[in-house]
Amino acid sequence: MAYNEVLLVQPVEGLGGEGDQVKVRAGYARNYLLPRSIAVPVTNANRKQVEALKKRRATREAQELTGAQELGKKLETTSVAFAVKTGEGGKMFGAITATDIHEKLKEVGIEIDKKRIHLHTPVKTLGKHTVKVKLHADVSVEIGFDIVSENPIEVKEDSK
């Protein structure tokens, strides 16, 4: 199997960040990375370009980290509430999912990617809950949210 060494100009998911020198299959480099200008072949002239790319990458990552920390502080103070329909005994109809939380945060004015909200299972009970939001590799925040009933909860009486 033939391999080529290429220098990444842009970050590639699962491969590396900009300025990384990686070894990839020849066909992947020839058919995908090089035509889209995502990577360049490694030559002595291109090695000089590595330093500029690494500096640019370091400044970009520092900006992303500070942005994530600021957003994290904003999220820590944010609390959202959901009013849901309930049946007998306070049983919820449906569930609250990561998409619902994403929509509520949008309404509050916080724009984050839905994929960053880590809710393992949909919430199907009333009360206070928390969800983990991973903003950056080093920054994750837990957001509290309440689920309350739209209509008053009727307690089912036992007839004797």
TORGU-314166 format. One record per residue: x, y, z of N, C-alpha, C, O in turn; residue in three letters. Coordinates in steps of 0.05 Angstrom, whole numbers, plus 5000, padded with zeros to 4 digits. Each point is the difference from the previous one (the first is absolute). Layout:
BEGIN
XYZXYZXYZXYZALA ...
//
This chain:
BEGIN
501749775000498350235000501850255000501950025016MET 497550164966501650244998498950225018497650045003ALA 504350105010499350225018501450254991502249994988TYR 496650245017501250264994500150165026498249985016ASN 503850194986500150195022499050264990500950104979GLU 497150015035498950264991499950195024500149915023VAL 499850344971499950215020497250115000499150114979LEU 499449875043497250105001500050305001501350135017LEU 497149994966499650294999497650085017499950225011VAL 498249604991497550045016499749765019501049784994GLN 497650265028499549775017498249794986498150084986PRO 502549675018498449784989499149825023501749915016VAL 495750054987498949835022501249724999499949874979GLU 501350055043501149735002502749974988501249785001GLY 500050434988502649984988502050195013502249915007LEU 497150344997501850195013499250284995498150064986GLY 503450125027499450294997501950134979501749864989GLY 497850395007501650144980502950015009500650045024GLU 501349914957502850005007501149735007502449975004GLY 495849834998500949735007501149864974498850034979ASP 503349825025501149844978499149715005500749885020GLN 497650024962498849745004500649814977500550094978VAL 499449665027500449794980497249884994498749895017LYS 500550144957497449904992500349824975502150004987VAL 495949855007500049844976500350174975499050235000ARG 502449674981500550164975497550094986499850224991ALA 498249605008497550074986498550215015498850184987GLY 501249825040498650205016501250274995498750204997TYR 504049805002501450264996499550094971499350244996ALA 501049594985499750074972497250084992499650194984ARG 498449675027497350044991498350195017498050104991ASN 502849945034498350165018501550245011499250234996TYR 503149725018501350225014501350204982499650245003LEU 501949674977501450194982498150164982500450244998LEU 497749644988498250164983498450215015499350214988PRO 500049735037498450205015501750205015498950165015ARG 503749834981501950185013499949985031500450205014SER 498949564996500049955028502849945010500750055023ILE 501049844959502749935006501850054976499150044978ALA 503549985028502050034979502149785004500549915023VAL 500950014956502149795003502350125017500550244999PRO 500849585015502250095017502550034983501049804989VAL 500050455009502550064986501650195018498950105020THR 503649954973501650195016498750275001500150145020ASN 498849954957498850274999497550005018499550205013ALA 498949594987497649995016500549985029498450085017ASN 503949814991500749975028500250275013499450035024ARG 501450174961500250285011497250105006499650175018LYS 498549744967497250085004498949895026498150115011GLN 503149684999499049875024500050195024498150015015VAL 504150144988500250195022497850205000498850065021GLU 500650064956497850194998497349885007498450125014ALA 501249634976497549865006499749945030497850035011LEU 504449895001499949945029499450245017498649995020LYS 502650244972499450265014497150074998498750075019LYS 500249914956497250064995498249815016498050095011ARG 502849664990498449805015500050065030498049985013ARG 504350104997500350065029498250245008498750005020ALA 501350214963498450235006497049934998498450095016THR 500949754964497249934996499049835024497850045010ARG 503949774999499249835022499850165026498349955017GLU 503450254987499950175023497450165000498750045021ALA 500550064956497650154998497549835005498250085013GLN 501949674977497849815005499749945029497849985011GLU 504549995003500049935028498950235016498349965018LEU 502550294977499050225015497050054994498450065018THR 500849904957497250024993498349795015497850065009GLY 503249694992498649795014499850055030498049945012ALA 504150175000500050075028497950225006498649985020GLN 501350224963498050215004497249904997498250065016GLU 501349774964497449884996499349825023497749985008LEU 504349885003499649835023499050155024498249915015GLY 503150324990499150175023497150104996498550015019LYS 500950064956497350094994498049775004497850045011LYS 502949724981498249775003499649925029497849915007LEU 504350125009499749925029497950165014498749905018GLU 500950354974498050175012497349974988498050105010THR 501849754968497549974985498549765012501149795005THR 496350254998498249785008497550014982498950224996SER 500349554995497750004982497849825013500649835016VAL 497050224976497749855011498249924977499750144980ALA 499249625022498249894980497349955013499849885022PHE 498150224966497349955009498949784982499750044975ALA 499649735036499149774984497249925009499150065022VAL 499649804960497349905006500349745017501849844994LYS 496550145025500249765017497249875002497950134997THR 502249625010497549855004499549955029500950165017GLY 497749634989499349935027502649955017501849864990GLU 498250255033502349955018502650144992502149935009GLY 497750264973502450154992501749854979502450074997GLY 496549734990501549864980500250164974498050104990LYS 504549935001500550174976499249864974500249764998MET 498850414984499649904972502550074985500750234998PHE 500649574990502550064985502450025018500049915023GLY 502150224966502550025015501450264991499550114979ALA 502449975037501850234993502649884989501349845013ILE 499450254963502449904987502150224997499550235007THR 502849704983502150194995499150224980500850235002ALA 497549694979499050204981498250215014500250234993THR 498249685026498350195015501750195016499550245001ASP 502649665011501850175016501450204981500350235007ILE 500649674970501250184980498250234992500850234998HIS 496649704997498150214992499650205022499850244995GLU 500049675031499650185022502450185003499750245005LYS 502749664992502450175002500150204978500950235004LEU 498149704972499850194978498150235007500650234995LYS 497249705018498050205008501250205020499450245000GLU 502349655018501350175020502250174987500850205012VAL 500249724965502050164986502749885000502050144995GLY 498249605011502649875001500149814976498449814998ILE 503550234984500349844976502349805005502350085002GLU 497049664999502049795001499149784981497749984993ILE 504249865000499549774982498549795016500749945023ASP 497249954965498349805014501649755007499449875020LYS 502750074965501649765006501650035025500949805011LYS 499450444999501650055024498449945026501149975022ARG 496350004975498249945023500049695004499149864982ILE 501950055041500249715005497849925020500550005024HIS 497249934965497849895016499849714992499149944978LEU 501649885041500249724992497349874994499849854981HIS 498250215035497349904995498050235003500550185016THR 497449814969498050215002498850005029499749795012PRO 499750454998499050035027497049984999498650134985VAL 500349695032497149945000498750055027497849905005LYS 503650245013498950055027500050305005501750154990THR 496449945027499950285009502350055020500949815013LEU 499850444990502050075020502550144989500050084977GLY 502049935039502650134992501849784989500249785010LYS 501150304968501949824986502450164991499950255000HIS 502349614993502350134989500849864974499549774996THR 501950394987501049894975502850114996500650235007VAL 501249604982502850084996500250114972499149894980LYS 502350345018500550134974503050024997501450135016VAL 499749744964502950004995500650214979499449964976LYS 501750275032500550224982502749984986500350104978LEU 501649785035502849984990501249755012498849885019HIS 503450034971501349775012500650035030500049815015ALA 500650444993500650065028497850135015500250035025ASP 497650044962497850145014497449854997499049964978VAL 499949965045497349884999498450125024501250045022SER 496350004974498350145020497449835004499049874981VAL 500050145043497549875006497850215002500450205015GLU 497549774971497750195000497749875015499449774995ILE 499450385023497749905014497450084985499950234989GLY 498249605010497450074988497849875016500349785012PHE 497450354989497749915014497849914981499750114978ASP 498949685030497749914984497650035019499849865021ILE 498350304971497650055016497549934984500149994975VAL 497749975039497549934987498550254991499950195015SER 498949804961498450224991497350015015499150225007GLU 499849554999497549995013500449895029501949865005ASN 496350215013500449905028499949705001498449864986PRO 503250035031500249715003497749905017499650095023ILE 498949734966497749895015500949735012500949834986GLU 498750155040500749755013497749814998497750075007VAL 502849694984497949804997499349895027501849905014LYS 495750124993499149905026499249714998498749924981GLU 502149935039499249715001497249985011499450115021ASP 498949754965497249965009499949745015501049794990SER 497650215033499949755016497249884998499549795013LYS 
//
